[in-house]
């Protein structure tokens, strides 16, 4: 007598056979279901669809010895649909990664704009509170300096060395007229220009302009490169989301997804091994991105880790006004010596009493939020960047495992279920399953992969280039060479460590630390044009 266990196993086998038999194409008497699915997929009624299976000698891909529910026109439409489906699953699979990068790129850019605005406010407050008599005249130079900072950060062709020098050049005549030689009437343009030109000869601010150049170079350039790299990451994903697939790939996608419909098998799914062979073949060139994508994320991580101390743009921008204060104080203390040296170069100015102009920031400090507050360590730009890198690290092998992800999550039948092998419904796929990448496709039984893809090669070249940039901007433990500016300028070697000389410990009035919380930015930041507008009209976005 049959025991219960044997009986259950036998029932399962009979059920599996029945399921296989019910999904096979033998005995399909009507094409009604195929017609419904075809019309639904193409969003509307289509004329000329067969009512019952018939021979299909004109079919080129979905060929079969059995009667078919497909015509040549249907096959052509199915091929278009198969390509569209492939684009859809690619975009779905990358949507989370793309959103992660684009959201953070926009958020970082917007936060940098806010940092620039805050640093400009701090510098304006310094003059309004401490050097009131020159605040109005200094406003234009402060505004110009921070406009240049923003333009450089967001990719414009400006030179940090030049705009730092320009700021201190314009500052010296104000300091000279209001602190060193107070009471001087409005001097002629020629006399002011002479004082401005004399700044680099008499060095009224000591080494502070050089310190500012070093700090700006060490912090602005890595942030600029980081933003450029994120934009390239978005470009890579956009490109792979809209790949053009070869004619051979289009044929095998059609065979895998829609040819079973021609036999009445509208609910079938491809076997896992069959799906892997097809997708690994169609995405063989995309898989070649994997080592470069992995290196790209690793380089982003290394640069992000290195951006601290005087490499931290938040620290540098929000403490800039302290260095300006030190510069003005140094010139004031050395005023007698500077006055004598300027007199030799430019002559003596005319002296008469003047009234200090009203501070242009009176009454609007609160309106523009120009207050210095304590920093919450959990809301710094560095911590937000670290959080982003930790999320991005999960996608290091994204392109190497893309084909597998599509089959497992979207396309293939679950293990143990009857599945489509390219010709019929079977219990399992018996052909050899190849690996990922171009080299592995030589033994692929489903598709022949030839040559190289010029679009993918172009992406690889761009990734290699940005990896070199990222690695070149990451400070090393001992020394780091930085070429400031867009095409030339000052080349300096600086220590990777933060010391008092670099201003890490603050200045005479104490280091200012300010937190700028990054909100998730779901809109596209308009970049340089928007930044210039906000800086000129004095608003904070």
ABEGO torsion letter per residue (X at the ends): XBBAAAAAAAAAAAAAAAAAAAABABGBABAAAAAAAAAAAAGEBBBGBBABBBBBAABAABBBABBBABBAAAAAAAAAAAAAAAAAAAAAAAAAAAAAAAAAAAAAAAAAAAAAAAAAAAAAAAAAAABAAAAAAAAAAAAAAAAAAAAAAAGBBBBAAAAAAAAAAAAAAAAAAAAABBGBBBBBAAAAAAAAAAAAAAGAAEAAAAAAAAAAAAAAAAAAAAAAAAAAAAAAAAAAAABBBBAAAAAAAAAAAAAAAAAGBAABBBBAAAAAAAAAAAAAAAAAAAAAAAAAAAAAAAAAAABBEAABAAAAAAAAAAAAAAAAAAAAAAAAAAAAAAAAAAEBBBBBBBBBBBBAABGAAAAAGBBBBBBBAAABAAAAAAAAAAAAAAAAAAAAAAAAAAAAAAABBBBGBBBBAGABBBABBABBBBBBEAAAAAABAABBBBEBBAAAAAAAAAAAAAAAAAAAABBBAABBBBBBEAABEBBBBBBABBBAAAGAAEBAAEBBBBBBBBBBBABBBAEAAAAAAAAAAGBBX
